[in-house]
Amino acid sequence: MRSEPKVTPELVAEHGLKPDEHQRILKLIGREPTFTELGIFSAMWNEHCSYKSSRLHLRKLPTKAPWVIQGPGENAGVIDIGDGDACVFKMESHNHPSFIEPYQGAATGVGGILRDVFTMGARPIACLNLLRFGSPDHPKTRHLVSGVVAGIGGYGNSFGVPTVGGSVNFHTRYDGNILVNAMAVGIAKADEIFYAKATGIGRPIVYLGSKTGRDGIHGATMASAAFEADAEEKRPTVQVGDPFSEKLLLEACLEIMAKGCVIAIQDMGAAGLTSSAVEMGAKGDLGIELDLDKVPCRETGMTAYEMMLSESQERMLMVLRPEKEAEAEAVFQKWGLDFAIIGRTTDTLRFVVKHQGEVKVDLPIKELGDEAPIYVRPHVPTAPKPVVTAQDVAPPCSVADALLQLIGSPDLCSKRWVWEQYDHLILGNTVQRPGGDAAVVRVGDGPKGLALTTDVTQRYCEADPVQGGRQAVAEAWRNITATGATPLALTDNLNFGNPERPEIMGQFVGCLQGIGEAASALDFPIVSGNVSLYNETQGRGILPTPSIGGVGLIDDVGKSVGVAFAAAGEAIVLVGESRGWLGQSVYLAQTCGREDGAPPPVDLACERRNGDAVRAAILKGAVTACHDLSDGGLAVALAEMAMAAGVGAQIADGPADMPAHGWWFGEDQARYILTCRKADAPSILSAFAAAGVPAAAIGETGGDALRLGAERPISLLDLSKAHENWLPDYMRGKSSAT
Amino acid sequence: MRAAVLLFPGLNRESDVMRALEMASGVKPTLVWHAETDLPAGTDLVVVPGGFSYGDYLRCGAIAGRANIMDSVRRHAERGGLVLGICNGFQILCESGLLPGVLMRNKDLKFVCRMQHLRVERNDTAFANQYAKGQVIKVCVAHGEGNYVVDAETLDRLEGEGRVAFRYCDSQGVVGGEANCNGSVNDIAGVYSSRFNVLGMMPHPENLIERIMGGVDGRGLFDSLVKAPARAA
């Protein structure tokens, strides 16, 4: 057997541990850690697992509501959706792996988040994602888009969960650092949620699923190169996904859970066996002893270090009820899954790992997590940007030309090329499909359903983190509201640059403040989340991107509405106040080439009032279509509604004192477009008036063109061509720039 | 109508098709695990649903097509019993020899999930008697390997014997061009066996059975099966 390398300050540094963190370890265990122990500390105390830069700030977020069953801190958040049902959901990033190997990076991102959800006893019913790519001109972008989309589809389609929604944007600040955030949503019985917390002393710890290989060993690559003679043993740090194994794992886990076999269960995600075993013990106030000779391995000669740090996918760790072991075994065999008893719970509160007769690890189990460093990183707030008024912006072209350009631009074009590669119809419950505001997915045979969305406007966050954080939450809330559903809770995926830079930490703190304010004001608590820091390449950080994944509930999916105009001859109502805000708008960036100004302010009381009134109108049954206003403002929203239906519209010009481009493209918040039969318009408008919500009939559906005031009419054919063609053309290599 | 739905590891649309069968017949189908060797007594219809049997890491359907339970399915078909394979089920039926041809990668090499119109080529079968001949129906597709390929001789025979069940078409019933989502020869979306008691098809009628989910055109196929005379031997 090879002896382990000696732990030196250089080796400690290569594991990403700072000298003071090394001192902390020495103080904690009273000796130099072994090589395997060093690997374990590095895995447990890295940013990803320990949240050492973010924990202080995350604590301030609102996480409670009467319907929250489980907030942050478990595999996923859990909310009560009535009738004894619970919704289990979370979003997580797989940014770095997806940049290195887009197909497998994205695929295993989906696999990981699905495992988080079914580990808690929930059957996944939907996936969503939020993707951010570099500039279309960047030589890697096309390859990354192609690989990431295929990877997300490849995993989710095979696993058998519909991918119902998402968001795809492009910006040069993601050139060297794309974002792949995946969200999974599942349904469980509210009183049958499973947790990681182990109970009982001397209970066997069961390993289930794929064999352990050398894939995904973080930080170990460099360290092992120093002592491994044969370089061929090195493996890429990106894991390889196997959705078939995951599907078997899902069915087997749900089956043994239903049979009452499971006491505790934890999937092996980041830091694999290490973090899952430590989590089980620490949460249950128990020690854990593992015998690595029993771990099913994919290859021979794996060291303790490698086994403890492997991130091989599709693996579970669990504690079973002793009297139900045989029953569970029969289920594992039926599904053809590898399993082994690899250890037991103890009363020592120690984490002990043995391999080939030697004790490789003997650490205090609770301190591994609890004593992780926590940093108060210095942060400076982002300087406020000057307000850009519509009068300050000279329109470079007509409104019609600008609209055609915008809806055919990388960020606002149709993402059909993407979502047609995702099976969004499997399970037969997708009521509102991709391409609208939020997806609506029926729960089982209904009638209730969930409205699901992912959103963030990163250019707002960059310009003003507090307003940007508010806006991300408010837009997710609006997306759900626009279907008629009531927003219940959210999951966040906080993607930022290097937290050791005070200005980046300032973005993080600012966005979190905004998210917290909006979540409180809108009764939209955060129940799960993930932090991804150090998203920077060559000293340049990404745009601050706190992705929000929102979940809402509608008691009857038959009452939900989509964005497509329902018929010709209907009234079009604009809800909310329009001031022609062009600062940080898509119009300013795309049409005028100016990414500047302050973003639109978010008045949370107004969001709430307007949204509640819109939802009430939808649930009364008189609203035939609804769309929230966001990127590209009124004109883009109208174009999307028209194209989705193949029905045109005639809209009145804006107020005389507002420049036309402000009226059509302003991104003022808290606004919606809805349609209704003309006969219903007066009662709908008076209900809005009674609620103190500005609303006005601004036009009528019909015809085969979009007629924006006195502007040149644009045929739906031309609109759709511009909207649908950009992405397929780009992916075929026909065009590159906008 | 007593239906048996086969379950191979990795299939994932079994609940969708069971919902459609139950909605049409009022009877819950029996789920049959792949390791069984016999079909339940009195089975009228065997359904092989969609998904990714054994991960489809080999040629799609190749492993499932050779499972023991498929011997029983072949015997059932020889007796004149009805067999329906959808998507991966179609691939499995081709691999098992119950239907001719093979499903290759889609022409543009991408998975495709979208609404899809089909033209019903004949309505005198157990699977299509509730449709009109030439009727255009809207269902959906969701597959990466649905590009139907057969040799020229077999294709002539299929066409000559009228064994094409459905063809990909546009909303007006015009076949070919963009309407063919995967490059299948002669726009073939589904084929019958020589005795018309086995149907394999790539599209998913089971996902278009409720108005709120986008349409009910898929129901006709399941209603047809309920109306078809029982053929169990």
Chai-1 contact restraints between the chains, C-beta under 6 A:
chainA,res_idxA,chainB,res_idxB,connection_type,confidence,min_distance_angstrom,max_distance_angstrom,comment,restraint_id
A,G153,B,F111,contact,1.0,0.0,6.0,A-B,restraint_1
A,N157,B,F111,contact,1.0,0.0,6.0,A-B,restraint_2
A,S158,B,F52,contact,1.0,0.0,6.0,A-B,restraint_3
A,G160,B,N12,contact,1.0,0.0,6.0,A-B,restraint_4
A,F244,B,G10,contact,1.0,0.0,6.0,A-B,restraint_5
A,F244,B,G55,contact,1.0,0.0,6.0,A-B,restraint_6
A,K247,B,G10,contact,1.0,0.0,6.0,A-B,restraint_7
A,L248,B,P9,contact,1.0,0.0,6.0,A-B,restraint_8
A,E420,B,V112,contact,1.0,0.0,6.0,A-B,restraint_9
A,E420,B,C113,contact,1.0,0.0,6.0,A-B,restraint_10
A,E420,B,R114,contact,1.0,0.0,6.0,A-B,restraint_11
A,Q421,B,K110,contact,1.0,0.0,6.0,A-B,restraint_12
A,Q421,B,F111,contact,1.0,0.0,6.0,A-B,restraint_13
A,D423,B,C113,contact,1.0,0.0,6.0,A-B,restraint_14
A,D423,B,A142,contact,1.0,0.0,6.0,A-B,restraint_15
A,H424,B,C113,contact,1.0,0.0,6.0,A-B,restraint_16
A,L425,B,C140,contact,1.0,0.0,6.0,A-B,restraint_17
A,L425,B,N207,contact,1.0,0.0,6.0,A-B,restraint_18
A,G428,B,D16,contact,1.0,0.0,6.0,A-B,restraint_19
A,G428,B,N207,contact,1.0,0.0,6.0,A-B,restraint_20
A,V431,B,I212,contact,1.0,0.0,6.0,A-B,restraint_21
A,G558,B,I212,contact,1.0,0.0,6.0,A-B,restraint_22
